[in-house]
Amino acid sequence: MKYGLVYYKYTDNLGDDILSYAAKQFLPNIDYYIDRESMDIFVPNEDEAVAVILNGWFLHIFQSFPPSPFIKPLFIGTHFRKDENLFHDYSYLESKTAKNFLKKYEPIGCRDRNTNEVLNKIGIQSYFSGCLTLTLKPFSDIENNHKIILTDVPKEIETYVKCLLPEKDIITQTHLIPDEKRGASWQSREQCLEEHLKLYQGADLVITTRLHCALPSIALGTKTILISKYDEDWKKRISDFAEYCTMFSAQDILDKKADRLLLFPELIENEGIKKLQEKISETCKDFIRNVKNNSEDNLPNRDDYIKYYVERTEYLRRSNFKFYQVCSEISSEYERVGNALVHSKSIIDRLLQENENLNKLIAKLNKN
């Protein structure tokens, strides 16, 4: 049996690489590196099945689902997102080909209960599995660096924490990958993410807005605070981890509700985490044990698949990717303008408040 690692070739988020890293630890070896957004056109070097752990966040290019028939997957820690560009639903999972693929490999292990419910509604057996990043093992050679790590936190939170803890060594960083490093080889990406993980493991406290900074930090034994917005995205992707991770809103922190934990960090001792870790690990290990002894029947002819699917759909896939890029650019510009309007409104509100205070002061002086 050959093994493949799904990674996110052009991602701008280090958390995606951490998800791949979590899957890698269960693979005996890696024969193929498979781009998440191109899973449908994956073709091995020979007519053979390739075992793959499909954990993480799916998908930007919805037309690339389901994966290639040469992929023999374990779905665990899987999150399917809604198509926000065209149909605003999960209909890409409901095509005959997609449903047949999912049913062939059910039950599907879902990272969140929202994905679990979505799949159950379309007749796919699924369950809440949790996230593979909770199974990361601590590095053996890391000493406590007594730092506080702030990963992608709002500026006002950074300022607040530094004022509250002036004696602490506080490091600010990001999980955003710069443009020039996107598309890099897995080996260079792995080195970068391991540096981040080792920093998290040695810290006194990690504060972040990133789920895939918080969960790995918890797995590595570090006290962690996840800053949450408690919005629709939180309900769908993050709320299921509230029992395993300390969460506060940014306003909660500014309102001093997290001061005790900031001053005296605590690691949540939770039996639920251990059970979840053990279940995820055993499921992955069982999958690897089973695929070693099983061959995949009814694989298509490799040359035919390349000729009638990969080559024939090349222009369509390029068009889909271009459409995705345009939608992303529009969405980013919309967000930028929206943030600018919010900022402008806050300035106007402050000016109006100051004007009101000034009018009251003038009225008071006139009375005197």
KEVEXBA-487702 format. One record per residue (C-alpha): residue number from 0; x, y, z. Coordinates in steps of 0.1 Angstrom, whole numbers, plus 5000, padded with zeros to 4 digits. Layout:
<rs>
num / u / v / w
NUM / X / Y / Z
...
</rs>
This chain:
<rs>
num / u / v / w
0 / 5000 / 5000 / 5000
1 / 5012 / 5035 / 4992
2 / 5004 / 5065 / 5013
3 / 4997 / 5102 / 5005
4 / 4997 / 5133 / 5026
5 / 4971 / 5160 / 5017
6 / 4985 / 5194 / 5022
7 / 4974 / 5229 / 5013
8 / 4999 / 5240 / 4986
9 / 4990 / 5276 / 4982
10 / 4975 / 5283 / 5017
11 / 4980 / 5316 / 5035
12 / 4974 / 5300 / 5069
13 / 5000 / 5280 / 5088
14 / 4972 / 5263 / 5106
15 / 4965 / 5243 / 5074
16 / 5000 / 5230 / 5075
17 / 4996 / 5220 / 5111
18 / 4965 / 5199 / 5101
19 / 4986 / 5181 / 5075
20 / 5014 / 5176 / 5101
21 / 4989 / 5160 / 5125
22 / 4979 / 5135 / 5098
23 / 5015 / 5128 / 5089
24 / 5023 / 5114 / 5123
25 / 5000 / 5083 / 5116
26 / 5014 / 5075 / 5082
27 / 5042 / 5048 / 5079
28 / 5057 / 5068 / 5051
29 / 5048 / 5093 / 5024
30 / 5048 / 5083 / 4988
31 / 5028 / 5112 / 4974
32 / 5021 / 5148 / 4984
33 / 4986 / 5157 / 4973
34 / 4972 / 5193 / 4970
35 / 4939 / 5196 / 4987
36 / 4924 / 5218 / 4959
37 / 4935 / 5192 / 4932
38 / 4925 / 5159 / 4948
39 / 4903 / 5150 / 4919
40 / 4931 / 5150 / 4894
41 / 4956 / 5130 / 4915
42 / 4969 / 5100 / 4896
43 / 4996 / 5077 / 4911
44 / 5026 / 5065 / 4892
45 / 5010 / 5030 / 4888
46 / 4975 / 5016 / 4889
47 / 4973 / 5015 / 4926
48 / 4953 / 5028 / 4955
49 / 4968 / 5054 / 4978
50 / 4958 / 5056 / 5015
51 / 4951 / 5092 / 5027
52 / 4938 / 5107 / 5059
53 / 4914 / 5135 / 5049
54 / 4913 / 5157 / 5080
55 / 4909 / 5195 / 5080
56 / 4889 / 5222 / 5062
57 / 4873 / 5215 / 5028
58 / 4872 / 5233 / 5003
59 / 4880 / 5263 / 4982
60 / 4874 / 5248 / 4948
61 / 4842 / 5228 / 4953
62 / 4844 / 5213 / 4918
63 / 4874 / 5192 / 4929
64 / 4852 / 5171 / 4952
65 / 4850 / 5141 / 4953
66 / 4887 / 5131 / 4953
67 / 4903 / 5109 / 4927
68 / 4892 / 5072 / 4927
69 / 4928 / 5063 / 4933
70 / 4925 / 5078 / 4968
71 / 4915 / 5055 / 4996
72 / 4906 / 5079 / 5024
73 / 4899 / 5079 / 5061
74 / 4876 / 5109 / 5068
75 / 4883 / 5120 / 5103
76 / 4884 / 5155 / 5118
77 / 4868 / 5167 / 5085
78 / 4850 / 5200 / 5081
79 / 4829 / 5208 / 5050
80 / 4822 / 5244 / 5045
81 / 4792 / 5259 / 5027
82 / 4796 / 5271 / 4991
83 / 4795 / 5309 / 4997
84 / 4802 / 5319 / 4960
85 / 4774 / 5303 / 4939
86 / 4747 / 5283 / 4956
87 / 4752 / 5292 / 4993
88 / 4746 / 5256 / 5004
89 / 4762 / 5222 / 5006
90 / 4749 / 5209 / 4972
91 / 4784 / 5201 / 4960
92 / 4782 / 5171 / 4985
93 / 4749 / 5159 / 4971
94 / 4759 / 5150 / 4935
95 / 4756 / 5113 / 4927
96 / 4794 / 5110 / 4925
97 / 4801 / 5128 / 4957
98 / 4774 / 5109 / 4977
99 / 4786 / 5076 / 4964
100 / 4822 / 5084 / 4974
101 / 4812 / 5095 / 5009
102 / 4789 / 5064 / 5014
103 / 4817 / 5041 / 5003
104 / 4839 / 5054 / 5032
105 / 4813 / 5062 / 5058
106 / 4810 / 5068 / 5087
107 / 4826 / 5102 / 5082
108 / 4845 / 5115 / 5112
109 / 4835 / 5152 / 5115
110 / 4856 / 5179 / 5132
111 / 4824 / 5197 / 5143
112 / 4788 / 5188 / 5149
113 / 4776 / 5212 / 5122
114 / 4794 / 5191 / 5095
115 / 4780 / 5160 / 5113
116 / 4744 / 5174 / 5109
117 / 4749 / 5184 / 5073
118 / 4760 / 5149 / 5063
119 / 4733 / 5132 / 5083
120 / 4707 / 5153 / 5065
121 / 4718 / 5140 / 5031
122 / 4719 / 5104 / 5042
123 / 4756 / 5100 / 5050
124 / 4765 / 5082 / 5083
125 / 4788 / 5105 / 5103
126 / 4799 / 5113 / 5138
127 / 4817 / 5140 / 5158
128 / 4854 / 5130 / 5159
129 / 4871 / 5161 / 5170
130 / 4903 / 5175 / 5155
131 / 4936 / 5156 / 5147
132 / 4957 / 5185 / 5160
133 / 4946 / 5174 / 5195
134 / 4967 / 5143 / 5191
135 / 5001 / 5161 / 5185
136 / 5028 / 5147 / 5208
137 / 5051 / 5171 / 5228
138 / 5087 / 5174 / 5216
139 / 5111 / 5157 / 5239
140 / 5138 / 5184 / 5240
141 / 5118 / 5216 / 5248
142 / 5124 / 5235 / 5280
143 / 5101 / 5262 / 5293
144 / 5109 / 5296 / 5278
145 / 5085 / 5314 / 5302
146 / 5072 / 5335 / 5273
147 / 5037 / 5346 / 5265
148 / 5029 / 5341 / 5228
149 / 5002 / 5362 / 5211
150 / 4992 / 5348 / 5177
151 / 4971 / 5369 / 5155
152 / 4955 / 5388 / 5184
153 / 4939 / 5423 / 5180
154 / 4962 / 5452 / 5187
155 / 4941 / 5464 / 5217
156 / 4945 / 5429 / 5233
157 / 4983 / 5430 / 5227
158 / 4984 / 5464 / 5244
159 / 4963 / 5453 / 5273
160 / 4983 / 5422 / 5280
161 / 5016 / 5440 / 5279
162 / 5003 / 5466 / 5303
163 / 4989 / 5439 / 5327
164 / 5021 / 5419 / 5325
165 / 5050 / 5444 / 5320
166 / 5076 / 5420 / 5334
167 / 5068 / 5392 / 5310
168 / 5086 / 5383 / 5278
169 / 5057 / 5387 / 5253
170 / 5061 / 5377 / 5217
171 / 5036 / 5386 / 5189
172 / 5034 / 5366 / 5158
173 / 5011 / 5355 / 5130
174 / 5000 / 5323 / 5112
175 / 4996 / 5342 / 5080
176 / 5020 / 5329 / 5053
177 / 5035 / 5357 / 5032
178 / 5029 / 5355 / 4994
179 / 5064 / 5347 / 4985
180 / 5064 / 5315 / 5007
181 / 5031 / 5301 / 4994
182 / 5035 / 5270 / 4973
183 / 5068 / 5261 / 4990
184 / 5079 / 5225 / 4994
185 / 5064 / 5205 / 5023
186 / 5099 / 5201 / 5038
187 / 5104 / 5238 / 5042
188 / 5069 / 5243 / 5055
189 / 5073 / 5215 / 5080
190 / 5104 / 5231 / 5094
191 / 5086 / 5264 / 5098
192 / 5055 / 5249 / 5116
193 / 5077 / 5229 / 5139
194 / 5094 / 5261 / 5150
195 / 5060 / 5275 / 5159
196 / 5049 / 5244 / 5177
197 / 5081 / 5242 / 5198
198 / 5077 / 5279 / 5207
199 / 5041 / 5271 / 5218
200 / 5052 / 5241 / 5238
201 / 5078 / 5261 / 5258
202 / 5056 / 5290 / 5266
203 / 5038 / 5299 / 5299
204 / 5007 / 5309 / 5280
205 / 4994 / 5311 / 5244
206 / 4967 / 5336 / 5235
207 / 4953 / 5334 / 5200
208 / 4923 / 5339 / 5177
209 / 4933 / 5308 / 5157
210 / 4917 / 5274 / 5164
211 / 4947 / 5256 / 5150
212 / 4970 / 5274 / 5172
213 / 4949 / 5268 / 5203
214 / 4942 / 5231 / 5199
215 / 4979 / 5222 / 5191
216 / 4991 / 5242 / 5221
217 / 4967 / 5224 / 5243
218 / 4979 / 5190 / 5229
219 / 5015 / 5201 / 5236
220 / 5006 / 5208 / 5273
221 / 5005 / 5246 / 5272
222 / 4980 / 5269 / 5289
223 / 4960 / 5285 / 5262
224 / 4933 / 5312 / 5257
225 / 4913 / 5313 / 5225
226 / 4898 / 5347 / 5216
227 / 4864 / 5341 / 5200
228 / 4839 / 5363 / 5183
229 / 4809 / 5341 / 5192
230 / 4794 / 5347 / 5157
231 / 4780 / 5323 / 5132
232 / 4814 / 5309 / 5123
233 / 4821 / 5302 / 5160
234 / 4788 / 5282 / 5162
235 / 4797 / 5261 / 5131
236 / 4834 / 5256 / 5136
237 / 4846 / 5263 / 5171
238 / 4818 / 5260 / 5197
239 / 4823 / 5222 / 5199
240 / 4857 / 5228 / 5215
241 / 4845 / 5251 / 5242
242 / 4847 / 5223 / 5268
243 / 4883 / 5216 / 5259
244 / 4896 / 5251 / 5255
245 / 4894 / 5283 / 5276
246 / 4876 / 5310 / 5255
247 / 4870 / 5347 / 5259
248 / 4858 / 5374 / 5236
249 / 4882 / 5403 / 5230
250 / 4858 / 5425 / 5250
251 / 4858 / 5400 / 5279
252 / 4896 / 5404 / 5281
253 / 4894 / 5442 / 5279
254 / 4867 / 5441 / 5306
255 / 4892 / 5423 / 5329
256 / 4873 / 5390 / 5329
257 / 4904 / 5370 / 5320
258 / 4928 / 5388 / 5343
259 / 4930 / 5359 / 5368
260 / 4940 / 5335 / 5340
261 / 4964 / 5360 / 5325
262 / 4981 / 5365 / 5358
263 / 4979 / 5328 / 5369
264 / 4975 / 5306 / 5338
265 / 4959 / 5272 / 5343
266 / 4960 / 5242 / 5321
267 / 4925 / 5226 / 5318
268 / 4928 / 5190 / 5331
269 / 4900 / 5174 / 5311
270 / 4893 / 5137 / 5308
271 / 4872 / 5145 / 5277
272 / 4903 / 5156 / 5259
273 / 4922 / 5124 / 5267
274 / 4893 / 5103 / 5256
275 / 4890 / 5123 / 5223
276 / 4927 / 5120 / 5217
277 / 4927 / 5082 / 5223
278 / 4897 / 5077 / 5200
279 / 4912 / 5097 / 5172
280 / 4945 / 5080 / 5175
281 / 4930 / 5045 / 5176
282 / 4908 / 5052 / 5145
283 / 4938 / 5064 / 5125
284 / 4960 / 5035 / 5136
285 / 4932 / 5010 / 5128
286 / 4929 / 5025 / 5093
287 / 4966 / 5021 / 5087
288 / 4966 / 4985 / 5099
289 / 4936 / 4976 / 5077
290 / 4948 / 4992 / 5045
291 / 4981 / 4974 / 5047
292 / 4963 / 4941 / 5041
293 / 4935 / 4953 / 5017
294 / 4938 / 4959 / 4980
295 / 4914 / 4984 / 4962
296 / 4893 / 4968 / 4935
297 / 4876 / 4984 / 4905
298 / 4902 / 5011 / 4901
299 / 4900 / 5029 / 4867
300 / 4927 / 5025 / 4842
301 / 4953 / 5051 / 4850
302 / 4959 / 5063 / 4814
303 / 4921 / 5065 / 4807
304 / 4916 / 5086 / 4838
305 / 4943 / 5110 / 4827
306 / 4929 / 5112 / 4791
307 / 4892 / 5114 / 4798
308 / 4891 / 5133 / 4831
309 / 4924 / 5151 / 4839
310 / 4932 / 5164 / 4805
311 / 4897 / 5170 / 4793
312 / 4887 / 5191 / 4823
313 / 4919 / 5212 / 4824
314 / 4903 / 5244 / 4810
315 / 4873 / 5240 / 4832
316 / 4895 / 5237 / 4863
317 / 4915 / 5268 / 4853
318 / 4882 / 5287 / 4848
319 / 4870 / 5275 / 4882
320 / 4902 / 5286 / 4899
321 / 4901 / 5320 / 4882
322 / 4865 / 5325 / 4893
323 / 4875 / 5316 / 4929
324 / 4903 / 5342 / 4927
325 / 4880 / 5369 / 4915
326 / 4854 / 5361 / 4943
327 / 4882 / 5362 / 4969
328 / 4894 / 5395 / 4957
329 / 4859 / 5410 / 4958
330 / 4853 / 5395 / 4992
331 / 4886 / 5409 / 5005
332 / 4878 / 5444 / 4991
333 / 4843 / 5442 / 5006
334 / 4858 / 5434 / 5040
335 / 4884 / 5461 / 5037
336 / 4857 / 5487 / 5028
337 / 4835 / 5474 / 5056
338 / 4863 / 5477 / 5082
339 / 4871 / 5512 / 5070
340 / 4834 / 5522 / 5073
341 / 4833 / 5507 / 5109
342 / 4865 / 5526 / 5117
343 / 4850 / 5559 / 5103
344 / 4818 / 5554 / 5122
345 / 4837 / 5549 / 5154
346 / 4855 / 5582 / 5148
347 / 4823 / 5600 / 5139
348 / 4806 / 5586 / 5171
349 / 4835 / 5599 / 5192
350 / 4833 / 5633 / 5176
351 / 4795 / 5635 / 5181
352 / 4800 / 5625 / 5218
353 / 4827 / 5651 / 5222
354 / 4804 / 5677 / 5205
355 / 4776 / 5668 / 5228
356 / 4798 / 5671 / 5259
357 / 4811 / 5705 / 5246
358 / 4775 / 5717 / 5241
359 / 4767 / 5707 / 5276
360 / 4797 / 5725 / 5289
361 / 4788 / 5757 / 5269
362 / 4752 / 5755 / 5282
363 / 4765 / 5752 / 5318
364 / 4789 / 5781 / 5314
365 / 4761 / 5803 / 5299
366 / 4739 / 5796 / 5329
367 / 4767 / 5808 / 5352
</rs>
